[in-house]
Amino acid sequence: MRGYESGLGSAKHDFSPTYDQPWPHAYYQAHLALDYMICDRARPVFEGIIEDLRRQRPRRPLKIVDVGASYGLNAALLRSRLTLDDLYAAYILQDGPLSTHRLEDHRVFFTHQQRREDLEFVGLDPSRRALRYARDVGLIEAAVAANLEIEPLSVTDRDTLRGADLIISTGCVGYATVRTFQQVYEATADSRPWVASFAMHPFGYGEIATMLAGFGLATIAKPNLRQRQRRFSTAQERASILALMAEQGMDDRLERTTGYIYAAFHLSTPREDGA
């Protein structure tokens, strides 16, 4: 994380003003402006992993911890048939069903979706108001509002995480480092969850994989599942990210040719599961 920050400095696009507001409209507007798509691209990958897990763990529901959950976007996609474009339209269009600031409208919208009832979500994020929204509209069942980079998990939060079957992340790796993932896995280790992460370039995953190996998990990088994250926000951000990727020996052909930042996929599973 420090290497990325020092290399990019002020060139890195800053979404932070949109992440802790009572309503997610600014969040979706900011992401649409850069064609943010990783959650949509990650969805079929996660769905395949969920089906594999359900065969090994037939109990229901499967408990999923979303690291960097913010307003519950991953939960909205994984527990319904909504697409990211559906959500952009619902929140941003003037007459969209989620364009209002009436919580009941949002609850009704998500309640009326064809929802999977075999999944249970815990959102983890430093943004308390974003998590409160996700919980209030029924996207997540529980929330852990903490910055685990600088603070320890409370006893209550450890209890909230306990029993997890799957830990997911889409783009928070780097902002959340091994410090966060270690605390999460320590709290959930008894249930031996799998860990499925998309790490945005140029963040690496080595320290997290090494930490998980200490819990008996094997991590496999899946280059064929690399996905688009979002567009570069500025020419300066593009130059800085490409320079860091070159410095780290990362393949930057897709970034150089498409104008999008990509995310690498890593799956960590307990060795006894043989996944």
CYANA upper distance limits for C-alpha pairs under 8 A (distance plus 0.5 A):
  1 MET  CA      5 GLU  CA      6.72
  1 MET  CA    174 GLY  CA      5.25
  1 MET  CA    175 TYR  CA      6.70
  1 MET  CA    176 ALA  CA      8.43
  1 MET  CA    177 THR  CA      7.20
  1 MET  CA    203 PHE  CA      7.80
  2 ARG  CA      6 SER  CA      6.54
  3 GLY  CA      7 GLY  CA      6.54
  4 TYR  CA      8 LEU  CA      6.57
  4 TYR  CA    174 GLY  CA      8.24
  4 TYR  CA    202 PRO  CA      7.88
  4 TYR  CA    203 PHE  CA      7.61
  4 TYR  CA    244 LEU  CA      8.07
  5 GLU  CA      9 GLY  CA      5.97
  7 GLY  CA    240 SER  CA      7.18
  7 GLY  CA    244 LEU  CA      7.35
  8 LEU  CA     12 LYS  CA      6.18
  8 LEU  CA    237 GLU  CA      7.49
  8 LEU  CA    240 SER  CA      5.95
  8 LEU  CA    241 ILE  CA      7.50
 11 ALA  CA    234 THR  CA      8.13
 11 ALA  CA    236 GLN  CA      6.16
 11 ALA  CA    237 GLU  CA      5.28
 11 ALA  CA    240 SER  CA      7.71
 12 LYS  CA    237 GLU  CA      5.96
 13 HIS  CA    233 SER  CA      6.68
 13 HIS  CA    237 GLU  CA      7.74
 15 PHE  CA     19 TYR  CA      7.38
 15 PHE  CA     27 TYR  CA      8.30
 15 PHE  CA     30 ALA  CA      7.85
 16 SER  CA     20 ASP  CA      8.04
 17 PRO  CA     21 GLN  CA      8.43
 18 THR  CA     24 PRO  CA      8.00
 18 THR  CA     26 ALA  CA      6.04
 18 THR  CA     27 TYR  CA      5.23
 18 THR  CA     30 ALA  CA      8.02
 19 TYR  CA     24 PRO  CA      8.25
 19 TYR  CA     27 TYR  CA      6.78
 19 TYR  CA     70 SER  CA      7.10
 19 TYR  CA     71 TYR  CA      8.48
 19 TYR  CA    127 SER  CA      6.93
 19 TYR  CA    130 ALA  CA      7.04
 20 ASP  CA     70 SER  CA      8.49
 20 ASP  CA    127 SER  CA      5.53
 20 ASP  CA    128 ARG  CA      7.24
 20 ASP  CA    129 ARG  CA      5.91
 20 ASP  CA    130 ALA  CA      5.91
 21 GLN  CA    129 ARG  CA      6.44
 21 GLN  CA    130 ALA  CA      6.91
 22 PRO  CA    129 ARG  CA      5.88
 22 PRO  CA    130 ALA  CA      6.96
 22 PRO  CA    133 TYR  CA      7.31
 23 TRP  CA    101 HIS  CA      7.75
 23 TRP  CA    130 ALA  CA      7.86
 23 TRP  CA    133 TYR  CA      7.54
 24 PRO  CA     28 TYR  CA      6.86
 24 PRO  CA     71 TYR  CA      7.09
 24 PRO  CA     91 TYR  CA      8.38
 24 PRO  CA    130 ALA  CA      7.81
 25 HIS  CA     29 GLN  CA      6.70
 25 HIS  CA     91 TYR  CA      6.37
 25 HIS  CA     92 ILE  CA      7.07
 25 HIS  CA     99 SER  CA      7.93
 26 ALA  CA     30 ALA  CA      6.51
 27 TYR  CA     31 HIS  CA      6.78
 28 TYR  CA     32 LEU  CA      6.48
 28 TYR  CA     88 TYR  CA      6.71
 28 TYR  CA     91 TYR  CA      7.69
 28 TYR  CA     92 ILE  CA      7.86
 29 GLN  CA     33 ALA  CA      6.73
 29 GLN  CA     88 TYR  CA      8.08
 29 GLN  CA     92 ILE  CA      7.21
 30 ALA  CA     34 LEU  CA      7.48
 31 HIS  CA     35 ASP  CA      6.74
 31 HIS  CA     36 TYR  CA      5.58
 32 LEU  CA     36 TYR  CA      6.27
 32 LEU  CA     88 TYR  CA      7.62
 34 LEU  CA    230 ARG  CA      6.32
 34 LEU  CA    231 ARG  CA      5.64
 34 LEU  CA    232 PHE  CA      7.72
 34 LEU  CA    233 SER  CA      7.09
 35 ASP  CA    230 ARG  CA      5.91
 35 ASP  CA    231 ARG  CA      6.53
 36 TYR  CA    229 GLN  CA      6.40
 36 TYR  CA    230 ARG  CA      4.71
 36 TYR  CA    231 ARG  CA      7.47
 37 MET  CA     41 ARG  CA      6.78
 37 MET  CA     84 LEU  CA      7.86
 37 MET  CA    228 ARG  CA      7.18
 37 MET  CA    229 GLN  CA      6.12
 37 MET  CA    230 ARG  CA      6.54
 38 ILE  CA     42 ALA  CA      6.32
 38 ILE  CA    170 THR  CA      7.23
 38 ILE  CA    171 GLY  CA      8.23
 38 ILE  CA    227 GLN  CA      7.14
 38 ILE  CA    228 ARG  CA      6.35
 38 ILE  CA    229 GLN  CA      4.94
 38 ILE  CA    230 ARG  CA      7.57
 38 ILE  CA    263 ALA  CA      8.35
 39 CYS  CA     43 ARG  CA      6.54
 39 CYS  CA     73 LEU  CA      7.95
 39 CYS  CA     74 ASN  CA      6.68
 39 CYS  CA     77 LEU  CA      8.39
 39 CYS  CA     84 LEU  CA      8.02
 39 CYS  CA    170 THR  CA      6.98
 40 ASP  CA     44 PRO  CA      8.46
 40 ASP  CA     77 LEU  CA      7.99
 40 ASP  CA     83 THR  CA      7.17
 40 ASP  CA     84 LEU  CA      6.34
 41 ARG  CA     45 VAL  CA      8.29
 41 ARG  CA    227 GLN  CA      6.78
 41 ARG  CA    228 ARG  CA      7.74
 42 ALA  CA     46 PHE  CA      6.73
 42 ALA  CA    170 THR  CA      7.94
 42 ALA  CA    198 PHE  CA      8.28
 42 ALA  CA    227 GLN  CA      7.82
 43 ARG  CA     47 GLU  CA      6.57
 43 ARG  CA     74 ASN  CA      8.25
 43 ARG  CA     77 LEU  CA      7.57
 43 ARG  CA     78 LEU  CA      7.08
 44 PRO  CA     48 GLY  CA      6.69
 45 VAL  CA     49 ILE  CA      6.96
 45 VAL  CA    225 LEU  CA      8.28
 46 PHE  CA     50 ILE  CA      6.58
 46 PHE  CA    196 ALA  CA      8.11
 47 GLU  CA     51 GLU  CA      6.79
 47 GLU  CA     78 LEU  CA      7.74
 48 GLY  CA     52 ASP  CA      6.85
 49 ILE  CA     53 LEU  CA      6.63
 50 ILE  CA     54 ARG  CA      6.59
 51 GLU  CA     55 ARG  CA      6.94
 52 ASP  CA     56 GLN  CA      7.19
 53 LEU  CA     57 ARG  CA      6.25
 53 LEU  CA     58 PRO  CA      8.47
 53 LEU  CA    165 ASP  CA      8.37
 54 ARG  CA     58 PRO  CA      5.54
 54 ARG  CA     59 ARG  CA      7.99
 54 ARG  CA     62 LEU  CA      7.96
 60 ARG  CA    118 ASP  CA      6.03
 60 ARG  CA    119 LEU  CA      7.86
 61 PRO  CA    117 GLU  CA      7.66
 61 PRO  CA    118 ASP  CA      4.68
 61 PRO  CA    119 LEU  CA      5.29
 61 PRO  CA    120 GLU  CA      6.44
 62 LEU  CA    118 ASP  CA      6.74
 62 LEU  CA    119 LEU  CA      5.43
 62 LEU  CA    120 GLU  CA      6.47
 62 LEU  CA    164 ALA  CA      8.04
 62 LEU  CA    165 ASP  CA      6.48
 62 LEU  CA    166 LEU  CA      8.22
 63 LYS  CA    119 LEU  CA      6.62
 63 LYS  CA    120 GLU  CA      5.24
 63 LYS  CA    121 PHE  CA      6.43
 63 LYS  CA    122 VAL  CA      7.98
 63 LYS  CA    163 GLY  CA      7.55
 63 LYS  CA    164 ALA  CA      5.38
 63 LYS  CA    165 ASP  CA      5.73
 63 LYS  CA    166 LEU  CA      7.04
 64 ILE  CA    119 LEU  CA      7.68
 64 ILE  CA    120 GLU  CA      6.54
 64 ILE  CA    121 PHE  CA      5.41
 64 ILE  CA    122 VAL  CA      6.68
 64 ILE  CA    164 ALA  CA      6.42
 64 ILE  CA    165 ASP  CA      6.54
 64 ILE  CA    166 LEU  CA      5.32
 64 ILE  CA    167 ILE  CA      6.24
 64 ILE  CA    168 ILE  CA      7.74
 65 VAL  CA    121 PHE  CA      6.43
 65 VAL  CA    122 VAL  CA      5.27
 65 VAL  CA    123 GLY  CA      6.50
 65 VAL  CA    124 LEU  CA      7.57
 65 VAL  CA    161 LEU  CA      7.69
 65 VAL  CA    164 ALA  CA      7.14
 65 VAL  CA    166 LEU  CA      6.80
 65 VAL  CA    167 ILE  CA      5.22
 65 VAL  CA    168 ILE  CA      6.76
 66 ASP  CA     74 ASN  CA      8.12
 66 ASP  CA    121 PHE  CA      7.63
 66 ASP  CA    122 VAL  CA      6.73
 66 ASP  CA    123 GLY  CA      5.58
 66 ASP  CA    124 LEU  CA      6.51
 66 ASP  CA    167 ILE  CA      6.51
 66 ASP  CA    168 ILE  CA      5.53
 66 ASP  CA    169 SER  CA      6.35
 67 VAL  CA    123 GLY  CA      7.05
 67 VAL  CA    124 LEU  CA      5.50
 67 VAL  CA    125 ASP  CA      6.97
 67 VAL  CA    167 ILE  CA      7.67
 67 VAL  CA    168 ILE  CA      6.68
 67 VAL  CA    169 SER  CA      5.69
 67 VAL  CA    172 CYS  CA      7.77
 68 GLY  CA    123 GLY  CA      7.76
 68 GLY  CA    124 LEU  CA      6.20
 68 GLY  CA    125 ASP  CA      5.31
 68 GLY  CA    126 PRO  CA      8.41
 68 GLY  CA    169 SER  CA      7.05
 68 GLY  CA    170 THR  CA      8.19
 68 GLY  CA    172 CYS  CA      6.29
 69 ALA  CA     73 LEU  CA      7.50
 69 ALA  CA     74 ASN  CA      7.62
 69 ALA  CA    123 GLY  CA      5.53
 69 ALA  CA    124 LEU  CA      6.17
 69 ALA  CA    125 ASP  CA      6.28
 69 ALA  CA    131 LEU  CA      7.90
 69 ALA  CA    169 SER  CA      8.40
 70 SER  CA    123 GLY  CA      7.85
 70 SER  CA    124 LEU  CA      8.12
 70 SER  CA    125 ASP  CA      6.40
 70 SER  CA    127 SER  CA      6.94
 70 SER  CA    130 ALA  CA      5.63
 70 SER  CA    131 LEU  CA      6.23
 70 SER  CA    134 ALA  CA      8.21
 71 TYR  CA    130 ALA  CA      5.24
 71 TYR  CA    131 LEU  CA      6.24
 71 TYR  CA    133 TYR  CA      6.88
 71 TYR  CA    134 ALA  CA      5.55
 72 GLY  CA     76 ALA  CA      6.65
 72 GLY  CA    123 GLY  CA      7.55
 72 GLY  CA    130 ALA  CA      8.47
 72 GLY  CA    131 LEU  CA      7.70
 72 GLY  CA    134 ALA  CA      5.62
 72 GLY  CA    139 LEU  CA      6.43
 72 GLY  CA    140 ILE  CA      7.18
 73 LEU  CA     77 LEU  CA      6.90
 74 ASN  CA     78 LEU  CA      6.56
 75 ALA  CA     79 ARG  CA      6.40
 75 ALA  CA    121 PHE  CA      7.24
 75 ALA  CA    139 LEU  CA      6.34
 75 ALA  CA    140 ILE  CA      7.22
 76 ALA  CA     80 SER  CA      6.71
 76 ALA  CA     82 LEU  CA      7.72
 76 ALA  CA    139 LEU  CA      6.43
 77 LEU  CA     81 ARG  CA      7.12
 77 LEU  CA     82 LEU  CA      6.17
 77 LEU  CA     83 THR  CA      6.77
 77 LEU  CA     84 LEU  CA      7.79
 78 LEU  CA    116 ARG  CA      8.48
 79 ARG  CA    115 ARG  CA      5.74
 79 ARG  CA    116 ARG  CA      5.28
 79 ARG  CA    117 GLU  CA      8.02
 79 ARG  CA    119 LEU  CA      7.54
 80 SER  CA    113 GLN  CA      6.71
 80 SER  CA    114 GLN  CA      6.10
 80 SER  CA    115 ARG  CA      5.13
 80 SER  CA    116 ARG  CA      6.75
 81 ARG  CA    113 GLN  CA      7.96
 81 ARG  CA    114 GLN  CA      7.21
 81 ARG  CA    115 ARG  CA      8.09
 82 LEU  CA     86 ASP  CA      6.43
 82 LEU  CA     87 LEU  CA      7.63
 82 LEU  CA    113 GLN  CA      8.42
 83 THR  CA     87 LEU  CA      7.06
 84 LEU  CA     88 TYR  CA      6.70
 85 ASP  CA     89 ALA  CA      6.68
 86 ASP  CA     90 ALA  CA      6.59
 87 LEU  CA     91 TYR  CA      6.56
 88 TYR  CA     92 ILE  CA      6.28
 88 TYR  CA     93 LEU  CA      8.39
 89 ALA  CA     93 LEU  CA      5.88
 89 ALA  CA     96 GLY  CA      6.84
 90 ALA  CA     96 GLY  CA      4.87
 90 ALA  CA     97 PRO  CA      5.81
 90 ALA  CA     98 LEU  CA      5.56
 90 ALA  CA     99 SER  CA      7.00
 91 TYR  CA     96 GLY  CA      6.42
 91 TYR  CA     97 PRO  CA      7.53
 91 TYR  CA     98 LEU  CA      5.14
 91 TYR  CA     99 SER  CA      5.23
 92 ILE  CA     96 GLY  CA      7.13
 92 ILE  CA     98 LEU  CA      8.30
 92 ILE  CA     99 SER  CA      6.58
 93 LEU  CA     99 SER  CA      7.17
 94 GLN  CA     99 SER  CA      6.71
 95 ASP  CA     99 SER  CA      7.05
 96 GLY  CA    100 THR  CA      8.49
 97 PRO  CA    105 ASP  CA      7.65
 97 PRO  CA    106 HIS  CA      8.04
 97 PRO  CA    109 PHE  CA      7.53
 98 LEU  CA    105 ASP  CA      7.31
 98 LEU  CA    106 HIS  CA      6.27
 98 LEU  CA    109 PHE  CA      8.02
100 THR  CA    105 ASP  CA      7.82
102 ARG  CA    106 HIS  CA      7.46
103 LEU  CA    107 ARG  CA      6.76
103 LEU  CA    136 ASP  CA      8.40
103 LEU  CA    137 VAL  CA      7.69
104 GLU  CA    108 VAL  CA      6.55
104 GLU  CA    137 VAL  CA      8.44
105 ASP  CA    109 PHE  CA      6.68
106 HIS  CA    110 PHE  CA      6.89
106 HIS  CA    137 VAL  CA      6.58
107 ARG  CA    111 THR  CA      6.47
107 ARG  CA    136 ASP  CA      8.00
107 ARG  CA    137 VAL  CA      4.95
107 ARG  CA    138 GLY  CA      7.23
108 VAL  CA    112 HIS  CA      6.56
109 PHE  CA    113 GLN  CA      7.29
110 PHE  CA    137 VAL  CA      7.55
110 PHE  CA    138 GLY  CA      7.77
110 PHE  CA    139 LEU  CA      8.12
111 THR  CA    115 ARG  CA      8.22
111 THR  CA    138 GLY  CA      8.07
120 GLU  CA    140 ILE  CA      7.53
120 GLU  CA    141 GLU  CA      6.85
121 PHE  CA    139 LEU  CA      8.05
121 PHE  CA    140 ILE  CA      5.29
121 PHE  CA    141 GLU  CA      6.06
121 PHE  CA    142 ALA  CA      7.28
122 VAL  CA    140 ILE  CA      6.27
122 VAL  CA    141 GLU  CA      6.50
122 VAL  CA    142 ALA  CA      5.29
122 VAL  CA    143 ALA  CA      5.90
122 VAL  CA    144 VAL  CA      7.82
122 VAL  CA    160 THR  CA      8.22
122 VAL  CA    161 LEU  CA      7.66
123 GLY  CA    131 LEU  CA      7.18
123 GLY  CA    140 ILE  CA      6.92
123 GLY  CA    142 ALA  CA      6.94
123 GLY  CA    143 ALA  CA      5.25
123 GLY  CA    144 VAL  CA      6.65
124 LEU  CA    131 LEU  CA      8.23
124 LEU  CA    143 ALA  CA      6.42
124 LEU  CA    144 VAL  CA      5.20
124 LEU  CA    145 ALA  CA      6.42
124 LEU  CA    146 ALA  CA      7.63
125 ASP  CA    131 LEU  CA      7.62
125 ASP  CA    144 VAL  CA      7.09
125 ASP  CA    145 ALA  CA      5.78
125 ASP  CA    146 ALA  CA      6.51
125 ASP  CA    147 ASN  CA      7.30
126 PRO  CA    145 ALA  CA      5.54
126 PRO  CA    146 ALA  CA      5.08
126 PRO  CA    147 ASN  CA      5.26
127 SER  CA    131 LEU  CA      6.91
127 SER  CA    145 ALA  CA      6.82
127 SER  CA    146 ALA  CA      8.20
128 ARG  CA    132 ARG  CA      6.55
128 ARG  CA    145 ALA  CA      5.83
129 ARG  CA    133 TYR  CA      6.73
130 ALA  CA    134 ALA  CA      6.90
131 LEU  CA    135 ARG  CA      6.63
131 LEU  CA    143 ALA  CA      6.69
131 LEU  CA    145 ALA  CA      7.61
132 ARG  CA    136 ASP  CA      6.42
132 ARG  CA    143 ALA  CA      8.12
133 TYR  CA    137 VAL  CA      6.72
134 ALA  CA    138 GLY  CA      6.82
134 ALA  CA    139 LEU  CA      5.69
134 ALA  CA    140 ILE  CA      6.33
135 ARG  CA    139 LEU  CA      6.33
135 ARG  CA    140 ILE  CA      5.46
135 ARG  CA    141 GLU  CA      6.55
135 ARG  CA    142 ALA  CA      7.03
135 ARG  CA    143 ALA  CA      7.66
142 ALA  CA    160 THR  CA      7.62
143 ALA  CA    160 THR  CA      8.22
144 VAL  CA    157 ASP  CA      6.38
144 VAL  CA    160 THR  CA      7.91
146 ALA  CA    151 GLU  CA      7.77
146 ALA  CA    153 LEU  CA      7.95
147 ASN  CA    151 GLU  CA      6.56
147 ASN  CA    180 THR  CA      8.39
148 LEU  CA    152 PRO  CA      6.42
148 LEU  CA    153 LEU  CA      7.37
148 LEU  CA    176 ALA  CA      8.37
148 LEU  CA    179 ARG  CA      7.27
148 LEU  CA    180 THR  CA      5.35
148 LEU  CA    183 GLN  CA      7.83
149 GLU  CA    176 ALA  CA      7.19
149 GLU  CA    177 THR  CA      7.62
149 GLU  CA    179 ARG  CA      6.19
149 GLU  CA    180 THR  CA      6.06
152 PRO  CA    183 GLN  CA      8.04
153 LEU  CA    157 ASP  CA      6.46
153 LEU  CA    158 ARG  CA      6.71
153 LEU  CA    183 GLN  CA      7.48
154 SER  CA    158 ARG  CA      6.70
155 VAL  CA    159 ASP  CA      6.85
156 THR  CA    160 THR  CA      6.85
157 ASP  CA    161 LEU  CA      6.86
158 ARG  CA    162 ARG  CA      6.65
158 ARG  CA    184 VAL  CA      8.50
158 ARG  CA    187 ALA  CA      5.84
158 ARG  CA    188 THR  CA      8.37
159 ASP  CA    187 ALA  CA      8.17
161 LEU  CA    184 VAL  CA      7.92
161 LEU  CA    187 ALA  CA      6.87
161 LEU  CA    188 THR  CA      6.62
162 ARG  CA    187 ALA  CA      6.43
162 ARG  CA    188 THR  CA      5.30
162 ARG  CA    190 ASP  CA      8.29
162 ARG  CA    191 SER  CA      8.03
163 GLY  CA    188 THR  CA      6.45
163 GLY  CA    190 ASP  CA      7.69
163 GLY  CA    191 SER  CA      5.73
164 ALA  CA    188 THR  CA      6.37
164 ALA  CA    191 SER  CA      6.68
164 ALA  CA    192 ARG  CA      8.21
164 ALA  CA    193 PRO  CA      6.28
165 ASP  CA    191 SER  CA      7.05
165 ASP  CA    192 ARG  CA      7.34
165 ASP  CA    193 PRO  CA      4.74
165 ASP  CA    194 TRP  CA      6.91
166 LEU  CA    193 PRO  CA      5.30
166 LEU  CA    194 TRP  CA      5.30
166 LEU  CA    195 VAL  CA      6.34
166 LEU  CA    196 ALA  CA      7.98
167 ILE  CA    193 PRO  CA      7.11
167 ILE  CA    194 TRP  CA      6.66
167 ILE  CA    195 VAL  CA      5.17
167 ILE  CA    196 ALA  CA      6.72
168 ILE  CA    195 VAL  CA      6.42
168 ILE  CA    196 ALA  CA      5.39
168 ILE  CA    197 SER  CA      6.02
169 SER  CA    173 VAL  CA      7.88
169 SER  CA    196 ALA  CA      7.20
169 SER  CA    197 SER  CA      5.26
169 SER  CA    198 PHE  CA      6.60
169 SER  CA    199 ALA  CA      8.47
170 THR  CA    197 SER  CA      6.60
170 THR  CA    198 PHE  CA      5.34
170 THR  CA    199 ALA  CA      7.28
171 GLY  CA    197 SER  CA      8.33
171 GLY  CA    198 PHE  CA      6.22
171 GLY  CA    199 ALA  CA      5.74
171 GLY  CA    200 MET  CA      5.74
171 GLY  CA    229 GLN  CA      8.06
171 GLY  CA    263 ALA  CA      7.63
172 CYS  CA    176 ALA  CA      6.18
172 CYS  CA    199 ALA  CA      7.52
172 CYS  CA    200 MET  CA      8.23
173 VAL  CA    177 THR  CA      6.52
173 VAL  CA    197 SER  CA      8.29
173 VAL  CA    198 PHE  CA      8.04
173 VAL  CA    199 ALA  CA      5.74
173 VAL  CA    200 MET  CA      7.50
173 VAL  CA    203 PHE  CA      7.35
173 VAL  CA    205 TYR  CA      8.26
174 GLY  CA    199 ALA  CA      8.07
174 GLY  CA    200 MET  CA      8.50
174 GLY  CA    203 PHE  CA      6.07
174 GLY  CA    204 GLY  CA      8.11
176 ALA  CA    180 THR  CA      6.26
176 ALA  CA    181 PHE  CA      7.94
177 THR  CA    181 PHE  CA      7.14
177 THR  CA    208 ILE  CA      7.89
178 VAL  CA    182 GLN  CA      6.27
178 VAL  CA    207 GLU  CA      6.67
178 VAL  CA    208 ILE  CA      5.49
178 VAL  CA    211 MET  CA      7.81
179 ARG  CA    183 GLN  CA      7.00
180 THR  CA    184 VAL  CA      6.85
181 PHE  CA    185 TYR  CA      6.56
181 PHE  CA    208 ILE  CA      7.49
182 GLN  CA    186 GLU  CA      6.48
182 GLN  CA    208 ILE  CA      8.25
182 GLN  CA    211 MET  CA      7.37
182 GLN  CA    212 LEU  CA      8.18
183 GLN  CA    187 ALA  CA      6.79
184 VAL  CA    188 THR  CA      6.90
185 TYR  CA    189 ALA  CA      5.94
185 TYR  CA    212 LEU  CA      8.40
188 THR  CA    192 ARG  CA      7.41
188 THR  CA    193 PRO  CA      7.47
189 ALA  CA    193 PRO  CA      7.37
189 ALA  CA    215 PHE  CA      8.03
192 ARG  CA    270 PRO  CA      7.13
193 PRO  CA    269 THR  CA      7.92
193 PRO  CA    270 PRO  CA      8.19
194 TRP  CA    267 LEU  CA      7.94
194 TRP  CA    268 SER  CA      6.25
194 TRP  CA    269 THR  CA      5.29
194 TRP  CA    270 PRO  CA      7.37
195 VAL  CA    267 LEU  CA      6.33
195 VAL  CA    268 SER  CA      5.49
195 VAL  CA    269 THR  CA      7.10
196 ALA  CA    265 PHE  CA      7.90
196 ALA  CA    266 HIS  CA      6.41
196 ALA  CA    267 LEU  CA      5.13
196 ALA  CA    268 SER  CA      6.92
197 SER  CA    265 PHE  CA      6.27
197 SER  CA    266 HIS  CA      5.88
197 SER  CA    267 LEU  CA      7.09
198 PHE  CA    226 ARG  CA      8.47
198 PHE  CA    263 ALA  CA      6.00
198 PHE  CA    264 ALA  CA      5.86
198 PHE  CA    265 PHE  CA      5.01
198 PHE  CA    266 HIS  CA      6.99
199 ALA  CA    203 PHE  CA      6.70
199 ALA  CA    204 GLY  CA      7.56
199 ALA  CA    205 TYR  CA      7.59
199 ALA  CA    263 ALA  CA      5.52
199 ALA  CA    264 ALA  CA      5.72
199 ALA  CA    265 PHE  CA      6.94
199 ALA  CA    266 HIS  CA      8.35
200 MET  CA    229 GLN  CA      7.41
200 MET  CA    261 ILE  CA      7.71
200 MET  CA    262 TYR  CA      6.41
200 MET  CA    263 ALA  CA      4.43
200 MET  CA    264 ALA  CA      6.84
201 HIS  CA    241 ILE  CA      8.09
201 HIS  CA    245 MET  CA      7.81
201 HIS  CA    261 ILE  CA      7.15
201 HIS  CA    262 TYR  CA      6.43
201 HIS  CA    263 ALA  CA      6.06
201 HIS  CA    264 ALA  CA      7.56
202 PRO  CA    241 ILE  CA      6.99
202 PRO  CA    244 LEU  CA      7.00
202 PRO  CA    245 MET  CA      5.96
202 PRO  CA    250 MET  CA      8.15
205 TYR  CA    209 ALA  CA      6.65
205 TYR  CA    266 HIS  CA      8.38
206 GLY  CA    210 THR  CA      6.61
207 GLU  CA    211 MET  CA      6.69
208 ILE  CA    212 LEU  CA      6.67
209 ALA  CA    213 ALA  CA      6.64
209 ALA  CA    218 ALA  CA      8.20
209 ALA  CA    219 THR  CA      6.41
209 ALA  CA    268 SER  CA      7.98
210 THR  CA    214 GLY  CA      7.23
211 MET  CA    215 PHE  CA      7.74
212 LEU  CA    216 GLY  CA      7.18
212 LEU  CA    217 LEU  CA      5.93
212 LEU  CA    218 ALA  CA      7.97
212 LEU  CA    219 THR  CA      8.37
212 LEU  CA    268 SER  CA      8.02
213 ALA  CA    217 LEU  CA      5.21
213 ALA  CA    218 ALA  CA      6.46
213 ALA  CA    219 THR  CA      8.10
216 GLY  CA    270 PRO  CA      6.24
216 GLY  CA    271 ARG  CA      6.70
217 LEU  CA    268 SER  CA      6.27
217 LEU  CA    269 THR  CA      5.53
217 LEU  CA    270 PRO  CA      4.68
217 LEU  CA    271 ARG  CA      6.10
218 ALA  CA    268 SER  CA      5.81
218 ALA  CA    269 THR  CA      6.05
218 ALA  CA    270 PRO  CA      6.77
218 ALA  CA    271 ARG  CA      6.52
219 THR  CA    266 HIS  CA      7.09
219 THR  CA    267 LEU  CA      6.02
219 THR  CA    268 SER  CA      4.56
219 THR  CA    269 THR  CA      7.11
220 ILE  CA    266 HIS  CA      6.19
220 ILE  CA    267 LEU  CA      5.93
220 ILE  CA    268 SER  CA      6.88
221 ALA  CA    264 ALA  CA      8.07
221 ALA  CA    265 PHE  CA      6.48
221 ALA  CA    266 HIS  CA      4.99
221 ALA  CA    267 LEU  CA      7.07
222 LYS  CA    226 ARG  CA      7.57
222 LYS  CA    264 ALA  CA      7.85
222 LYS  CA    265 PHE  CA      6.02
222 LYS  CA    266 HIS  CA      6.51
222 LYS  CA    267 LEU  CA      8.14
223 PRO  CA    264 ALA  CA      7.17
223 PRO  CA    265 PHE  CA      7.39
225 LEU  CA    264 ALA  CA      7.71
225 LEU  CA    265 PHE  CA      6.53
226 ARG  CA    262 TYR  CA      7.27
226 ARG  CA    263 ALA  CA      6.16
226 ARG  CA    264 ALA  CA      5.17
226 ARG  CA    265 PHE  CA      6.20
227 GLN  CA    262 TYR  CA      6.01
227 GLN  CA    263 ALA  CA      5.89
227 GLN  CA    264 ALA  CA      7.29
227 GLN  CA    265 PHE  CA      8.39
228 ARG  CA    260 TYR  CA      6.89
228 ARG  CA    261 ILE  CA      6.62
228 ARG  CA    262 TYR  CA      4.86
228 ARG  CA    263 ALA  CA      6.69
229 GLN  CA    260 TYR  CA      7.44
229 GLN  CA    261 ILE  CA      6.02
229 GLN  CA    262 TYR  CA      5.54
229 GLN  CA    263 ALA  CA      6.41
230 ARG  CA    260 TYR  CA      5.98
230 ARG  CA    261 ILE  CA      6.07
230 ARG  CA    262 TYR  CA      7.80
231 ARG  CA    259 GLY  CA      6.35
231 ARG  CA    260 TYR  CA      4.66
231 ARG  CA    261 ILE  CA      6.44
232 PHE  CA    237 GLU  CA      6.94
232 PHE  CA    238 ARG  CA      6.24
232 PHE  CA    259 GLY  CA      6.68
232 PHE  CA    260 TYR  CA      6.24
232 PHE  CA    261 ILE  CA      6.81
233 SER  CA    237 GLU  CA      6.97
233 SER  CA    238 ARG  CA      8.10
234 THR  CA    238 ARG  CA      6.86
235 ALA  CA    239 ALA  CA      6.68
236 GLN  CA    240 SER  CA      6.65
237 GLU  CA    241 ILE  CA      6.60
238 ARG  CA    242 LEU  CA      6.57
239 ALA  CA    243 ALA  CA      6.55
240 SER  CA    244 LEU  CA      6.81
241 ILE  CA    245 MET  CA      6.63
242 LEU  CA    246 ALA  CA      6.63
242 LEU  CA    252 ASP  CA      7.20
242 LEU  CA    255 GLU  CA      8.04
242 LEU  CA    256 ARG  CA      8.13
243 ALA  CA    247 GLU  CA      6.65
244 LEU  CA    248 GLN  CA      6.71
245 MET  CA    249 GLY  CA      6.58
245 MET  CA    250 MET  CA      5.45
245 MET  CA    251 ASP  CA      7.69
245 MET  CA    252 ASP  CA      7.02
246 ALA  CA    250 MET  CA      6.39
246 ALA  CA    251 ASP  CA      8.09
246 ALA  CA    252 ASP  CA      7.79
252 ASP  CA    256 ARG  CA      6.65
253 ARG  CA    257 THR  CA      6.67
254 LEU  CA    258 THR  CA      6.28
254 LEU  CA    259 GLY  CA      8.37
254 LEU  CA    260 TYR  CA      7.96
254 LEU  CA    261 ILE  CA      8.48
254 LEU  CA    262 TYR  CA      8.07
255 GLU  CA    259 GLY  CA      6.09
255 GLU  CA    260 TYR  CA      5.91
255 GLU  CA    261 ILE  CA      6.09
255 GLU  CA    262 TYR  CA      7.41
269 THR  CA    273 ASP  CA      7.37
269 THR  CA    274 GLY  CA      8.21
269 THR  CA    275 ALA  CA      6.92
270 PRO  CA    274 GLY  CA      7.80
270 PRO  CA    275 ALA  CA      8.40
271 ARG  CA    275 ALA  CA      8.11
